[in-house]
Amino acid sequence: MTVFKAFLKVLNKCKVPIILYTVLLIGFGGFNMQTSDNSTNFVASKPDIYIINEDKEEGITKNLVDYMKNNTNVLEVPSTEEAIDDALFYREVNYIIYIPNHYREEFLKGNNPEIKIKSTGDYQASLADMLLERYSKVANSYQKIITSEEELIGKVNETLDKQTQVEITSKLDTDQLQKASFYYNFTNYSILAGCVYVICLILSSFHEEKIAKRTIISSMSYHSHNRKLLVSNSLFAFFLWGMYVLLSFPLVGNIMFTMHGLVYIINSFLFTICALTIAFLIGNLVSNKNAVNGIVNVVALGSSFLCGAFVPMEWLPDTVLKIAHILPSYYYIKSNELLREIETVNLEALHEIIINMGIIVAFAIGFTIIANIVARKKRKIG
């Protein structure tokens, strides 16, 4: 109990940075998740066009004009070329169609009369061009086999009215998964910074010369002292992890109650163990309390920037990501990003994520071994 009481006293002095890291997580996480609500959805829009019809508006000519009117916004523009060019230049219209004189007569003869166009060249103009080309191809195909204009128009309209039935089979809630990924990516910083800062300060306090000498001459064995210190620090790390997990439920939403949410939680738990071992290693290497702030910035901020906690991985240069492979944060964040794209959670889909989790555990084991070697050497030197 003596070790645990001393641990709580030191921990009480570290409550301000713990609160700060939590506020940062809630603040930045909440802000990003609010902005991500404005997800980009495809909405079909009609291009603005102008039709200059020099033919009589009847028969196939009228049908062409009606088809374009139904699928675009036909505007009124002064018929002078100067006014038309100005309208295109200022993007008042996207597409101009010139239907030549005797178009209907020439079309029914099979001469395929040319329809001239002018366009802005943007995506709206491309859509209008696609509509016009579609009509022309269908009409020309039927003109070769149908002699009756009325029947031809009927077949053209029947073909053009056919719409592809689109059925959405995926029930993946991409918005909530994106929120969950960003939240748990940001916990990379909060967990790592919290563990390194607090545990390093606690270990440096116990490594002070007066306290270390008292520990040595006490009846408590070195292994017992270290075991209690390890348990105390582990309890703090798991408390920090548990608090952040609980915060994710109201912040992220119902996705946390699914298998996706469970994998996010497991992944963050394994990373917390790894962060704990990193903190133990650094705590055994560094005894100067004044150096802790600098170490937190290097370890927590550095790995968060390099591995995609703040900036999405797809925006980072390949060189940066290659360097990030040497850090456990990379595999933690990579798993979060992979999980965002998985529709059905099963062993096959989680294969790469499980490998990443195994790498995080391997990092944790490696840091633990190194920390024990450093601690033994320091004790021998002392």
N, C-alpha and C positions, 0 to 999 in steps of 0.2 A: 504493500500500500504506500510505502514511502516514495518509491519511484513514481507511482501513479499520481500521488498528490503533487509532487514536484513538477510532473508533466503538465498537470492541469493549471498550475500557477503560471508556467511559461506560456501555455496555450492561451490563457486569459489575456495576456499581453499582445497576442497576435490576432485578436478578434477584429481589429480595424481592417487589416489587409484582406482577411477572409470575407468580410462584409463587402469590401470594395470589389473583389473578384466576382462575387455573386451579383452585385449591382451591375457590373459590366456585362455579365452573361445575360441577365434579364434585359438590360437596356439595349445592347446591340442585337441580341437575339430577337427581342420583341420588335425592334425597329425593322430589321430585315424581314421578319415574318409578316409584318404588316404590308411592306412593299411587295412581297411575293404574292400577296392576295390578288394583285392586279395581273393575273396571268394572261398571257397572250393567247387569244382564241381566234381561229379563222372565221371571218365574216365575209361572205361573198358581197362584193360591191359592184355596182353598175358603172361602166365608164360613161363619160359625157361625150356625146358625138353630135355631129351636124351632118345632115343629109342634103345634098344638092341634087334634086331629081329633075333631069331635063327630059325625061320620058313621061308619057301619060301614066297616071297612077291607077293602073288597072291590071288584072291578070297576075302574072308572075312578078311584075314590077311592084305592084301593090303588096303582094305577099312578102317580098323581100323587105320592103319598108316596114311592114307590120311586125315581121320577125325581129328586126333590129330595134324597133320601138319597144317591144316586149322585154328585150334583154339588155337594153341600154337606156340611158337618159338622153333623149333627143332634144337638143336645145335649139333656140332660135338665134341665128347670127346673121348680121347684114351680109348680103350675098356678094359684096365686093371682095376681090382677092386680098386687098390690103386689110380689110376688117377680119377676114378669115385667118390671115397670117398673124395678125395681132392677137386674135383669140387663142391660137395655138401657142404663141410665144409666152403669153401670160397664163397659160394653162387653164383658160376658161373652158376649153374643150380639149379632149384628148385625141379625137379622131374625126377626120372629114371624109365622107364618102361621096364620090361623084358618079351618079348613075347617068350614063350617056343617053342621048336621044336615040330612039328606035331600039332600046335595049331589049324590050319584050319581043319585038319582031325578030331580031337577030338571034335571040336565045332560042326561040321556038324553032328556028331554022337549023339550030345546032352549030352556030358559028362561034359560040362562047365569047360574047362581047366583053371587052375589058372594062372593069370598074376601077377607076383611078382613086387613089386615096392620098391623104396627107395625115401625118400623125406626129405626136410629141415624142414618140419612141420610148415612153415609159411603160410600166407594167399594165396600166389601164388601157393604153393604146394597143398593147399586145393582146389583151383580152378581147377588145373590139375586133382586131384583125383575125383572131381565132374564130370568133362568131361568124364573121363574114365569110371566111374561108370554109367553115363547116357548112354553111348554107349553100355556097357555090358548089362544093363537091357533091353534096346530096342531090341538089337540083340537077346538075349535069349528068349524074349517074342515071336518074330516072328519065331524063329527057331522051336518052338514047334508046329506051325501050317502051316509052309511053308517048302516044301521039296526042291524046286528049289533054288540053291544058288544065281543065278542071280536075281530071283524075290525077295528073302530075302534081298539082298543088296539094291535093289531098294526101298523096303518098309522102310528099316532102314534109308536110306538117306532122303526119303520123310518125315519121322517123325522128324528126327533130324534137317531138314532144316526149320521146322516150327518155327517161332519166335513170341513171344508175342507182340502184338501191344500196345505200351504205348502212351497214349494221356495225355498231361499236360493240365489240366482244370483250374488250378490256375493261375491267372494273377497278383499275388501279387509280387510287386517289393521289395523283401526282402532286397536287398542291400541298397536301399534308405531309407527304413523304419528303418534299423539298424543305418544308419547315423543320421536320425532324432531322434531316441531314444537316441543315445549317446549325440548328441548336446543338446537336451532339458534336459537330465539327468544332464549334466554338468552345465546348467544354474541354477540348484538348488544352486550350490555354488556361482556363479556370482551374481545372484539376491539377495540371502540371505546375502552374504558378503557386497554387495554394499548398500543395504537398511539399514542393521544394522550399518555399519560403518558411513555412511553419516548422517542418521537420528539421531543416538545417539550423534554424534558430534554437530549437529544442536540443538537438545534438551538440551544438556549439556550447550551450549552457552547461550541459552535463560533462563536456570535455574541458571546461575551465579547470585550471590547475588545482584550486582549493577543493572543488567538488570531486574531481577525479581522485585526489589523494584520500579524501574521506571515504570514497567508494572502495578504494583498494584496501584500506585498513578495517573496513567494516566486516561484519560476519557474513554479509551477502556475497555469494560467489560471483565471479565475473560473468559466467554463463547465465546465471539467474538474473543478474542485473540487465544484461543485454536482451534476454528473452522478454522481460517485463517492459523494457523500453520499446522493443519491437512490437509487442502486443498493443501498447499504448498508442504508438504512432499508427499502427494498422487500424485501430478503432477510429482514430481521427480521420484517416484517409477514407475509410468506408462510410463514416458519417458524412463527409463532404460529398462523396459519390451519391449516397442515398438522398441527400438534400437536393442535389441537382437533378436526380432522376424524378423525384416527386414534383419538382418545379416543371419538368417537361410535360406532365400530364395536362395541367391547365394551359400551358403556353402552346404546346404543339397540337393537342386535340385527341380525337378518338382513335387515331392511328396507333397511339401508344398502348391501346388495349388489344391490339392484334399481334400476330406472329412477327410482323415487321418490328413493332415496338419492342417485343421481347428480345429480338436479335440486337437492336440498338442498345438495350440495357446491358445485355451480356457483353457486347463489344466494349462498352464504356467501363464495365466492371474489370475486365481483363486489362484495359489500359490503365485503370486506377492502380492495380497491383504493380504494373510496370512503372508508373509514376512514383509509387512508394519506394521501389527499389532504386530508382534514379536518385530520389531524395536522400536515401540512406547512403548511397555511394558518395554523393557530393558532400553530405554531412560528415562523413568520415575523412574526406579529403581536405575540407576547409574548416578551420576553427575560428576564423575571423568573422564576427557578426556583421561588421561593416561591409563585408564583401558580398553578403547574401543578396542584397537588392540588385547588384550588378549581375550576379549569377542567374537570378530569376529572369532578368531581361534577356540574357544570352540564351538560356535554355528554353524558357517558355515562349517568349516572343519570337526568338529565332526559329524554333521548330514550327511554330504556328504559321509564320509567314512562308517558310520554305515548303511546308507540306500541304498548304491549302485550307487552313482553318479560317483565315480571314478573306482570302481571295480564292475563288473556285479553281480547282486543279486544272480545268480545261483552259484557263486564262494564263497559266504559268508557263514560262519557257521550258522546253525539253531539258535544257541543261540544269535548270533549278530542280526539276523533278528527279533527274538522275542523282543529283547530290542528296536529295531528300530520302532516297532509298536506304541510306545508312541510319535513319532515325526511326524509332518505333511509331512516332506520330504519323508518318506517311502511311503505314499499314492500317492504323486505326481509322484515319480519315478516308483512305481508299475504300475500306469496307463500308463505311457510311455512304459513300457515293455509289458503290455497287448495289447496296441494298435499296437505294432509291429507284433503281431500274428493274428490280425483280418483281414480277407480278404474283407468282405463286412461290411461297416459301417452302422449299423442300431441300433434301440433301444435295441433289444435283445442282440446283440453283445456287446453293450456298457454298459450293465447292471452293471457289476462290476466296470467299470470306473466311471460311474455316482455316484455309492455309494462312491467311493474314493473321488470324487470331493465334495460330500456332507460332508464327514468327514473333508476335508480341510477347507470348509466354517465354519463348526462347531468349528474347532480350531481357526479360525480367530475371530469368535464371542466371544469365550471364552477368548482369549488374549485381546480383546477390553474391555470386562467387567472388567477383572483384572486390565488392565492399568488405566481405569477410577477410580477404587477403590483406587489404589495406588496414583494417582494424587490428589484425594480429601483429602486423609489422609495427604499427604505431605503439601497441602495447609493449612489444619487446624493446622498442627504442626508449619508451618511458621508463 
